[in-house]
Each structure stands twice: as C-alpha cells, then as structure tokens.
Amino acid sequence: MTLASLSPQAALPSPTTAVWQLGPLPVRAYALCIIVGILVACLVTEYRLRRRGVAPGAVLDIAVWAVPAGIIGARIYHVITSPEKYFGAGGDPMKAFAIWEGGLGIWGAVAGGAIGAWIAARQLGIPLTVVADALAPGLPIAQAIGRFGNWFNNELFGGPTTLPWGLQVHRMDPDNPGHALRDDTGQPILEPGLFHPTFAYEAIWNIGVAALVFLLDRKLRLGRGRAFALYVMGYTAGRFWIEMMRTDEANTILGVRLNVWTAGLVFLGALIYFVRVRGPREYMIPLNAPATVPAAPTGSDVSQVDLSAREAGPRPAAPDGYRVVTEEQFRAYQETGAVPAEPEAGEQADAIRATADEEPRRDDAESPREDDRAGANGPGPADRES
C-alpha cells in the first residue's frame, strides 16, 4: 500500500504550465506574480506616504532604486547560499543570471531593497524610517502574491501529507522548462502522493502579518521604523516553522536549514530594535512650504486655507526636501497652512529627552527637533547648495 492510495480524494491541483509564449516573448508566471506583488506594495506605500505628508509620486522615485536593487540582492543571496547549483560539479555559472528560472532569496531582497530605498530617500529628503514604516504592510502582501509563482513552478512544497488540502505536484520537464513532463499518452506526470503546500501556508501567513502590522500601527501609531520591525518579526516567525516543513534541497548548519538560522537571527535583531527604539510617528512638511497662509475670519464656514494663494504661480514638481514634525503639528499645518516654527537651539536637548520618554511637554513637543530634519537622513539645504 502506498501513500498515494491513502490520499483523500480532495487535493489542491498544480498548474501544468508556468510559461506561455506571446509570439517570440515567453511570459512567465513567476515573473508576473513578482510584478503584481511589487505593484501592490507600491500602491500601499504610496497611500501611506501621502498620509504622512510626502508628495504624490514619491514611491515611483523610490521604486526605481529599490526594486532593481532588491532583485539583485535576492539573486545574490540565492547564489551565495546555493553555490553548488552554479559553481559545483556539473553546475553552469551562467545560470546564476537566469532569474526567470526561479531562485530569489527574501533576505537578499530586503537587504538590497533597503540599500536602494536609502539612496532614493536621501535624494528625496525623506528619512528611511518613514519609507520603511510606509512599506511595512505592503511588503508581506507582495510576498504573498509572489509565492504563487512557486505554485506555478511546482516547487518549494513540503513533505508528504494525507490532509484534504494536500498539494498535487507535477514532475517538470527539464528539457522544456515551465512545462510538466508528460507520459506516452500526453498526460502530465504527477509525483506520487500529496504534499504540504508550503507556498500557500506562507502566503496566508503573510496576509496575516500585513493585517497585524496595519492594525497595530493604526492603534499604537508606530514610528521610527518600528512598524517595519514588527513586519520583520511577524514574517520571520512564520518563515521559521514553514522553512522546516520544506523538502527542497538547501544548505544546512548543524543539520538545520540555513534559512531557519537566518530567520531566527533576523527575528532577534528586529525584536531588539522594536523594544529599544522609541519615538512618535514621523510626519513630513516640505522645506519649501510657505511660512504663512492667509486665513479666513474665525467662525467662517470657508476653509481656513487660502487655496488661491497656493494655486498662484508655478508649483515645484517636488519639494526640495522635508522636515520632520509631530502629528499635532502636521494636522495643524493641513488645516491652516501655517508652518510650525523651527525650535530654538536650547530646546533641542529637552525635545530629545521628551521624545525618548514618550511624555513630551507641550511646548517642546510642538517644535520638531533640529536633528530630526530630513536633512539628517537626506540632502538638506546645505547639501543642495554645494
């Protein structure tokens, strides 16, 4: 009696084709899933950046740097951690560039993407922590979508199972990548038995992480990169146990898959950051915003912001940079157009202590700290003039 004979009738099917020809152009499901995931992450990040005061379209400038850097980082991590596939006996070094055949490591993607986002954030004058917190819910959604590329490729599944949601896996044709191997009658060949759909486990887990980050960020008003740290903790906690279910070949340390060790270490690093870092959510006001805006008389039902004054004259394509303010200052700026005054030099130390204690005095809390200007993490006025 075999495992296949014990398998229940219910099962999750797998596609037999992962590549379609559009004329001479191959359209790969793996690439499509990644692209859709990136688009969703960009939409979520754009929405959240706007709500923090960043000008529309900033996410495109960030994506131009972060997406290519993330893909390169993801591939580098995969090749480094699985070198025998490319440089071992029988390996083909040129295959290291064949991203379309699969093989992207999330750890390298986050590291490479962070470098690209940092470069873009400096150019825009936005603190990297603001970008990271805005991205935090969108990234796990993108990962969930990307995991379905593994489903199309019939890869990264777990061990055998008899559960009703067991996955049928096709034996893929090495001579015709992206297509199932077929028998003499033309029927696709299935691997015997059913397998844990670890791609689906991770996709569902990631959607849960996105919901967790969104809800806690909304309730606790996380700032200083803590929303992103929460995402990292949530993702690595799931990756830890899901990784141990996978049966695909992987390098090990002390008999444990390398990615399990990585998940544990990254989780600890994110936890330390989340616990130690404190501070309110950061909001952005353009450096070139007008200092004052004429207001309507008190009691008028007309908006207190003189829109005609804002529309007069040409507007810059994008702000020269941003300064970090508190949520209260940002809301006041939105309602009245009045830009909060810069803090005096003597107020800076008090503001820093108040922020660290999360019990700021009102007179200090309403003035942004000098070192919190976006120029500390990006190009300030002096940088642009030089």
C-alpha positions as CSV (number, residue, x, y, z in Angstrom):
1,M,0.0,0.0,0.0
2,T,1.4,3.4,-1.0
3,L,0.9,6.9,0.3
4,A,-0.9,7.7,-2.9
5,S,-3.5,5.1,-2.2
6,L,-4.1,6.5,1.3
7,S,-4.5,10.1,0.0
8,P,-8.0,11.6,0.2
9,Q,-9.9,12.5,-2.9
10,A,-9.8,16.2,-2.2
11,A,-6.5,17.8,-3.2
12,L,-5.1,21.1,-4.4
13,P,-4.1,20.9,-8.0
14,S,-1.0,22.4,-9.5
15,P,-0.7,24.1,-12.9
16,T,1.0,22.1,-15.7
17,T,2.3,25.2,-17.4
18,A,4.3,28.1,-16.0
19,V,5.4,29.7,-19.2
20,W,3.3,30.9,-22.2
21,Q,4.6,32.1,-25.5
22,L,3.3,35.5,-26.7
23,G,4.9,35.4,-30.1
24,P,8.6,35.2,-29.6
25,L,8.3,36.5,-26.0
26,P,8.0,34.0,-23.1
27,V,5.5,35.1,-20.4
28,R,6.5,33.5,-17.1
29,A,4.0,33.1,-14.3
30,Y,6.8,33.5,-11.7
31,A,7.7,36.9,-13.1
32,L,4.1,38.0,-13.4
33,C,3.5,37.2,-9.7
34,I,6.5,39.2,-8.7
35,I,5.5,42.2,-10.8
36,V,1.9,42.2,-9.4
37,G,3.3,41.9,-5.9
38,I,5.6,44.9,-6.5
39,L,2.7,47.0,-7.9
40,V,0.5,46.2,-4.9
41,A,3.3,47.1,-2.5
42,C,3.9,50.4,-4.3
43,L,0.2,51.3,-4.1
44,V,0.1,50.6,-0.4
45,T,3.3,52.5,0.2
46,E,2.2,55.5,-1.9
47,Y,-1.1,55.7,0.1
48,R,0.7,55.6,3.4
49,L,3.4,58.1,2.4
50,R,0.8,60.6,1.3
51,R,-0.9,60.3,4.7
52,R,2.4,61.2,6.3
53,G,2.8,64.3,4.2
54,V,5.0,63.1,1.4
55,A,4.3,64.5,-2.1
56,P,2.4,62.2,-4.6
57,G,4.5,60.0,-6.8
58,A,7.4,59.7,-4.4
59,V,7.0,55.9,-4.4
60,L,7.9,55.8,-8.0
61,D,11.2,57.5,-7.4
62,I,11.9,55.1,-4.5
63,A,10.9,52.0,-6.6
64,V,13.3,53.0,-9.4
65,W,16.1,52.3,-7.0
66,A,14.6,49.8,-4.5
67,V,13.1,47.3,-7.0
68,P,16.3,46.6,-9.1
69,A,18.5,46.6,-6.0
70,G,16.1,44.2,-4.3
71,I,16.0,41.8,-7.2
72,I,19.8,41.9,-7.5
73,G,20.2,41.3,-3.7
74,A,17.7,38.5,-3.8
75,R,19.6,36.7,-6.6
76,I,23.0,37.2,-4.9
77,Y,21.7,35.7,-1.7
78,H,20.3,32.7,-3.5
79,V,23.5,32.1,-5.4
80,I,25.7,32.5,-2.4
81,T,23.6,30.1,-0.3
82,S,23.3,27.6,-3.1
83,P,26.6,27.8,-4.9
84,E,26.8,24.2,-5.9
85,K,23.9,24.7,-8.4
86,Y,26.1,27.1,-10.3
87,F,29.7,26.5,-9.5
88,G,29.8,22.9,-8.3
89,A,30.4,19.8,-10.3
90,G,28.1,20.0,-13.3
91,G,27.0,23.5,-12.4
92,D,26.6,26.3,-15.0
93,P,27.9,29.7,-13.8
94,M,25.8,31.5,-16.5
95,K,22.7,30.1,-14.9
96,A,23.3,32.4,-12.0
97,F,21.8,35.2,-14.2
98,A,18.7,33.1,-15.1
99,I,16.4,34.8,-12.7
100,W,13.4,33.7,-14.7
101,E,14.0,30.1,-13.8
102,G,13.4,30.9,-10.1
103,G,15.7,31.4,-7.2
104,L,15.3,34.6,-5.2
105,G,16.1,34.9,-1.5
106,I,13.9,37.2,0.5
107,W,16.7,38.1,2.9
108,G,18.8,39.4,0.0
109,A,15.7,41.2,-1.4
110,V,15.1,43.1,1.8
111,A,18.8,44.0,2.2
112,G,19.2,45.1,-1.4
113,G,15.9,46.9,-1.5
114,A,16.8,48.7,1.7
115,I,20.0,50.0,0.1
116,G,18.1,51.2,-2.9
117,A,15.4,52.8,-0.8
118,W,18.1,54.5,1.3
119,I,19.6,56.0,-1.8
120,A,16.2,57.2,-3.1
121,A,15.2,58.6,0.3
122,R,18.4,60.6,0.5
123,Q,17.6,62.1,-2.9
124,L,14.1,63.0,-1.8
125,G,15.0,64.2,1.6
126,I,12.8,61.6,3.4
127,P,14.0,59.7,6.4
128,L,14.5,56.0,5.6
129,T,12.4,55.1,8.7
130,V,9.4,56.9,7.2
131,V,9.7,54.9,3.9
132,A,10.2,51.6,5.8
133,D,7.1,52.2,8.0
134,A,5.0,53.1,5.0
135,L,6.1,49.9,3.2
136,A,5.6,47.6,6.2
137,P,2.0,46.3,5.4
138,G,2.5,46.3,1.7
139,L,5.6,44.1,1.6
140,P,4.1,41.0,3.1
141,I,1.2,41.3,0.7
142,A,3.7,41.4,-2.2
143,Q,5.4,38.4,-0.8
144,A,2.1,36.5,-0.5
145,I,1.4,37.2,-4.2
146,G,4.9,36.3,-5.2
147,R,4.6,32.9,-3.6
148,F,2.1,31.8,-6.2
149,G,4.9,31.9,-8.7
150,N,6.3,28.9,-6.8
151,W,2.9,27.2,-7.2
152,F,3.1,27.6,-11.0
153,N,6.6,26.3,-11.0
154,N,5.6,23.2,-8.9
155,E,8.4,24.0,-6.4
156,L,9.1,24.7,-2.7
157,F,6.5,22.3,-1.4
158,G,6.7,20.4,1.9
159,G,6.7,16.8,2.9
160,P,4.1,14.2,2.1
161,T,0.6,14.6,3.7
162,T,-2.8,13.0,3.6
163,L,-4.6,16.2,4.6
164,P,-7.5,17.3,2.4
165,W,-5.6,20.3,1.2
166,G,-2.6,18.3,0.2
167,L,-0.9,19.5,-3.0
168,Q,-0.6,17.6,-6.2
169,V,2.8,18.2,-7.7
170,H,3.8,17.7,-11.3
171,R,7.1,16.4,-12.4
172,M,8.5,19.2,-14.5
173,D,10.3,18.7,-17.8
174,P,14.0,19.6,-17.6
175,D,14.2,19.9,-21.4
176,N,11.2,22.1,-21.6
177,P,11.3,24.5,-18.5
178,G,8.0,25.7,-17.3
179,H,6.1,22.7,-18.6
180,A,5.1,19.4,-16.9
181,L,6.7,16.2,-18.1
182,R,4.2,14.1,-20.0
183,D,3.8,10.3,-20.4
184,D,3.4,8.5,-23.7
185,T,-0.3,9.3,-23.8
186,G,0.4,13.0,-23.4
187,Q,-0.9,13.2,-19.8
188,P,1.1,15.2,-17.3
189,I,3.0,13.1,-14.8
190,L,2.3,13.6,-11.1
191,E,4.6,12.9,-8.2
192,P,3.1,10.1,-6.1
193,G,1.1,11.2,-3.1
194,L,0.2,14.7,-1.9
195,F,2.4,17.3,-0.3
196,H,2.1,20.2,2.1
197,P,1.5,23.4,0.1
198,T,4.1,25.4,2.0
199,F,3.8,28.2,-0.6
200,A,0.1,28.6,0.5
201,Y,1.0,28.4,4.2
202,E,3.5,31.3,3.7
203,A,1.0,33.3,1.6
204,I,-1.7,33.0,4.2
205,W,0.7,33.8,7.0
206,N,2.0,36.9,5.2
207,I,-1.6,38.2,4.7
208,G,-2.0,37.8,8.5
209,V,1.3,39.7,9.1
210,A,0.1,42.5,6.9
211,A,-3.2,42.8,8.8
212,L,-1.3,42.6,12.1
213,V,1.1,45.5,11.1
214,F,-1.8,47.6,9.8
215,L,-3.9,47.2,12.9
216,L,-1.2,47.7,15.5
217,D,0.3,50.6,13.6
218,R,-3.1,52.2,13.5
219,K,-3.6,51.6,17.2
220,L,-0.1,52.4,18.5
221,R,0.9,54.9,15.9
222,L,4.3,53.4,15.5
223,G,7.2,55.4,14.2
224,R,11.0,55.4,13.8
225,G,10.9,52.2,11.8
226,R,9.1,50.2,14.4
227,A,6.2,49.2,12.0
228,F,8.8,47.7,9.7
229,A,10.4,45.9,12.6
230,L,7.0,44.5,13.5
231,Y,6.7,43.2,10.0
232,V,10.1,41.6,10.2
233,M,9.3,39.8,13.4
234,G,5.9,38.6,12.1
235,Y,7.4,37.3,8.8
236,T,10.4,35.6,10.3
237,A,8.3,33.9,13.0
238,G,6.3,32.2,10.2
239,R,9.2,31.6,8.0
240,F,10.9,29.7,10.9
241,W,8.4,26.9,11.1
242,I,7.4,26.9,7.4
243,E,11.0,26.6,6.3
244,M,11.4,23.4,8.4
245,M,8.5,21.8,6.5
246,R,10.1,22.2,3.1
247,T,11.8,19.3,1.4
248,D,13.7,21.0,-1.4
249,E,17.5,20.9,-1.3
250,A,19.1,23.5,0.9
251,N,22.4,24.0,2.7
252,T,22.4,23.3,6.4
253,I,24.2,24.2,9.6
254,L,24.3,21.6,12.3
255,G,21.6,19.7,10.4
256,V,19.3,22.7,10.3
257,R,18.4,24.6,7.1
258,L,20.3,27.8,6.6
259,N,17.2,29.9,6.2
260,V,15.9,28.6,9.6
261,W,19.0,30.1,11.3
262,T,18.7,33.3,9.3
263,A,15.0,33.7,10.3
264,G,15.9,33.2,13.9
265,L,18.7,35.8,13.9
266,V,16.8,38.3,11.9
267,F,13.8,37.9,14.3
268,L,16.0,38.7,17.3
269,G,17.5,41.7,15.6
270,A,14.1,43.1,14.8
271,L,12.8,42.4,18.3
272,I,15.8,44.3,19.9
273,Y,15.1,47.2,17.6
274,F,11.4,47.2,18.3
275,V,12.0,47.2,22.1
276,R,14.8,49.7,22.3
277,V,13.7,52.3,19.7
278,R,11.1,54.8,20.9
279,G,9.5,57.9,19.4
280,P,6.3,59.2,17.9
281,R,5.3,58.6,14.3
282,E,7.1,61.0,11.9
283,Y,5.2,63.3,9.6
284,M,6.6,65.4,6.7
285,I,6.3,69.1,5.9
286,P,8.0,70.4,2.7
287,L,11.0,72.6,3.3
288,N,9.8,75.0,0.6
289,A,6.3,75.3,2.1
290,P,5.2,79.0,2.5
291,A,5.7,80.2,6.1
292,T,2.2,81.6,6.4
293,V,-1.1,81.4,4.6
294,P,-3.9,83.9,4.9
295,A,-6.7,82.6,7.0
296,A,-10.5,83.2,6.8
297,P,-12.1,85.0,9.7
298,T,-13.0,83.0,12.7
299,G,-16.4,81.4,12.5
300,S,-16.5,81.5,8.7
301,D,-17.7,78.3,7.0
302,V,-15.0,78.9,4.4
303,S,-11.8,76.8,4.6
304,Q,-9.1,78.5,6.7
305,V,-6.6,77.8,4.0
306,D,-6.5,80.4,1.1
307,L,-6.4,78.0,-1.8
308,S,-6.0,80.8,-4.3
309,A,-2.7,81.8,-2.7
310,R,-1.5,78.2,-3.0
311,E,-2.5,78.0,-6.7
312,A,-0.9,81.3,-7.7
313,G,2.3,80.9,-9.6
314,P,4.1,77.8,-10.7
315,R,4.5,75.0,-8.2
316,P,7.6,72.9,-8.0
317,A,7.5,69.4,-9.4
318,A,8.5,68.0,-6.0
319,P,9.6,69.5,-2.7
320,D,13.2,70.3,-2.2
321,G,13.2,68.2,0.9
322,Y,11.2,67.7,4.1
323,R,11.4,68.4,7.8
324,V,10.0,66.0,10.4
325,V,7.2,67.3,12.6
326,T,4.8,65.8,15.2
327,E,1.4,64.6,14.3
328,E,-0.2,67.6,16.0
329,Q,1.9,70.0,14.0
330,F,1.2,68.2,10.8
331,R,-2.6,68.3,11.4
332,A,-2.4,72.0,12.2
333,Y,-0.4,72.6,9.0
334,Q,-3.0,70.7,7.0
335,E,-5.9,72.7,8.4
336,T,-4.3,76.2,8.5
337,G,-1.3,76.1,6.2
338,A,0.8,77.6,9.0
339,V,4.3,76.1,9.1
340,P,5.5,75.4,12.6
341,A,8.5,77.4,13.7
342,E,11.9,75.9,13.9
343,P,13.0,75.1,17.5
344,E,15.5,77.3,19.3
345,A,18.9,75.8,19.9
346,G,18.3,75.4,23.6
347,E,15.1,73.5,23.1
348,Q,16.7,70.6,21.2
349,A,18.0,68.6,24.2
350,D,14.7,68.9,26.0
351,A,12.9,67.7,22.9
352,I,15.2,64.7,22.6
353,R,14.6,63.7,26.2
354,A,10.9,64.3,25.9
355,T,10.7,62.1,22.8
356,A,12.7,59.3,24.5
357,D,10.4,59.3,27.5
358,E,7.3,59.5,25.3
359,E,6.0,62.1,27.7
360,P,6.9,65.3,25.9
361,R,6.0,68.7,27.4
362,R,3.6,70.6,25.2
363,D,5.9,73.5,24.5
364,D,8.7,71.1,23.4
365,A,6.6,68.6,21.6
366,E,5.2,71.1,19.2
367,S,8.6,72.0,17.8
368,P,10.5,69.5,15.7
369,R,14.0,68.6,16.8
370,E,16.7,70.1,14.7
371,D,18.4,66.7,14.1
372,D,15.0,65.3,13.1
373,R,15.0,67.3,9.9
374,A,15.0,65.1,6.9
375,G,18.4,66.5,6.0
376,A,19.9,64.3,8.8
377,N,19.0,61.4,6.6
378,G,18.9,63.1,3.3
379,P,20.0,66.1,1.4
380,G,19.4,69.3,3.5
381,P,19.6,72.8,2.2
382,A,23.4,72.9,2.6
383,D,23.8,69.7,0.6
384,R,21.7,71.0,-2.3
385,E,23.6,74.3,-2.4
386,S,27.0,72.8,-2.6
